[in-house]
Amino acid sequence: MSPTHETSIGELISIFYARFMELYGDEELASVATAAVINDLLTAERTRAPVRDAA
């Protein structure tokens, strides 16, 4: 079993925003890209939760 590392939503937002700023060099684009990725992650987690809970 591999060790787990817990990351808060705030840490994820900061990490993604910093990476998108490096990638795009534009605050607005980095903000939109970060929001889209976080939304996708939260949506994916909601759709997986019932499967994990059922196991």
C-alpha positions in Angstrom: 0.0 0.0 0.0 1.4 3.4 -0.9 1.4 6.3 1.6 -1.2 8.9 1.2 -0.7 12.7 1.2 -3.7 14.9 2.1 -3.9 18.2 0.3 -6.4 20.9 1.1 -8.5 22.6 -1.6 -6.7 25.8 -0.9 -3.4 24.2 -1.6 -4.7 22.7 -4.8 -6.0 26.1 -6.0 -2.6 27.7 -5.2 -0.7 24.9 -7.0 -2.8 25.0 -10.1 -2.9 28.8 -10.2 0.9 29.1 -9.9 1.4 26.4 -12.7 -1.1 28.1 -15.0 0.6 31.5 -14.4 3.9 29.9 -15.5 2.2 28.4 -18.5 0.0 31.3 -19.7 1.6 34.4 -18.0 -1.9 35.9 -17.7 -3.8 36.3 -14.4 -7.3 36.0 -15.9 -6.5 33.0 -18.0 -4.8 31.3 -15.0 -7.8 32.0 -12.8 -10.3 30.6 -15.4 -8.1 27.5 -16.0 -7.7 26.9 -12.2 -11.5 27.2 -11.7 -12.1 24.8 -14.5 -9.7 22.2 -13.2 -11.0 22.5 -9.6 -14.5 22.2 -10.9 -13.6 19.1 -12.9 -11.9 17.5 -9.9 -14.9 18.2 -7.6 -17.3 16.9 -10.1 -15.3 13.7 -10.7 -15.1 13.2 -6.9 -18.9 13.4 -6.6 -19.5 10.9 -9.4 -17.0 8.4 -7.9 -18.1 8.7 -4.3 -21.1 6.2 -4.5 -18.8 3.6 -6.1 -16.2 4.0 -3.4 -18.8 4.0 -0.6 -20.4 0.8 -2.0 -17.2 -1.1 -1.9 
